Each structure stands twice: as C-alpha cells, then as structure tokens.
C-alpha cells in the first residue's frame, strides 16, 4: 500500500507509534493495543526494550513514592555472608541503633548478613528500618527486620534510590557489591553530584590495605587528588560513626532537628534531595 503526495510520487507505508516513526518492512503486522488485547497472540513482545523502559519507569515511581516522606536516612552496606553473632554483625546492629537514636532512618539492601544486622538494630532502637532488595538468581527475599521494603529488578534503579534518599553511607566489611556502592558514592561526591555526604568505612584492619593502595598508588600517580582521598572517613566504634555523620550534617538541612527518645520513631518529613 502506498500513499501519494502533491507530486504524485509513491511513498512507502508509514506508521507513527507515539514519537516513533516506522516505514516499510519495519511496520509490524499488528498494533500495540491489538497485541495487548488479543490474549491469543504471542506474548514475547513484553520482553522487548520499550516494555522494559516502562518497567524501569515504574520502579522509579514506586521507589520515589515509597520513600518520599522518609526524612533523614543513612544507608549501611556490608557483606551478605556475615554470620549472626559475629563481631561485624554486632557492630552493624549497634551502629544502626545509634543512628536511629540520632534521628536517622536506616536503609540497607534488605538481605542477610550486615544488612539484616542493620535492619535489626534500627527496629530494636525504635527507628525506621528500610530494605531495598534486588532480584538475584539466589534471591532470599527481604530479611524479617525490614519494615519498609521494596524489591527491584534493575540495579541502576535501586542504586539511584539509595543515593536519593540517603544522607550518608556507612560501609562495613563486604565484597564486590559493597565496593560497588562505595566507589559510586565516592565518584558522585567527588564530581559534585551530591554534597555534604559523609562516607564512613568501619573497621581499620579490614580497610587498611585498600586505603594504602589508594594513597600509595592511585594518589601517588595523581589519578586522584588529596581532597578526593579525604572524602573517606574511618572508624572502628559505633559512636565514632554516628559522631562523624552528625558533625558532617551539623547546621545543614539534612540534620535531624531532634533526637527521638528510645522506643519512638522519627516522623516522616519531606525527602531532602529532589
């Protein structure tokens, strides 16, 4: 089928699908709404990129909507393999309790190990416990101490939500996922994408090798500068972690106005970062 213009020249078939234009053999045999309504037809179109874009958009909407009134919050990262009752598990739990007493909600990846410990500490301290899970081949679901939870399909959406609703990162011993979150935050602070965002590494013994390499190799070769290396804070004790974060936020819009008493929950306030 051809259409004719004013000069009577034949043109290929044209179909407009929203902002997209398709011509000739690129035009599908069925329309989008036909494929949607005809349940007898093939369903593999839902796995194509345009449909994925809608799922991605939906995940952003769900995440932003769920946490819009969360108020000041700190994300805690660390290994999912940390055993209950271990030293790192107990420290993560104590850090989370200290943070909720200081007026912060606690956000984790919602899984086991350090994440479970932090969510547990937030609950035991009477604060808000948030878990942002991710779909994985070995997914175990959100831990039992997550009280506000969301599970994502896409890592980059989840990472955006972590950054948007956190005012600090606390990083305990962990593996590749922990390193991923750490260096993403460092990059965003170093490039000015986020400000007044303390990043605290917990456990001098664990992080000493990495910090030595950053200083003796990366800094020595001028691949980073002294101000970038100084973005990292180091602590061993839960009280140190809380003090570093509170000092960084002192006088800023992100600092909690009051410290809630034990057993109370900080009320929702507008999220600080648009």
Secondary structure, DSSP 4 states (H G I P E B T S, - for coil): --EE-TT--EE--EEEETTEEEEGGGS-SS-HHHHHH-TTS--GGGGSHHHHHHHHHHHHHHHHHHHTTB-SEEEEE--TTPPTTSHHHHHHHHHHHHHHHTT-EEEE-SSSTHHHHHHHHHHHTT--EEEEEE--TT-----TT-SEEEEES-HHHHHHHHHHH-SEEEE-S--HHHHHHHHHHHHHHHTTSS-S-EEEEE-HHHHHHHHHHIIIIIITTTSS-HHHHTTEEEESSHHHHHHHHHHHHTTSTTS-SSPPPTT--PPPB--S--
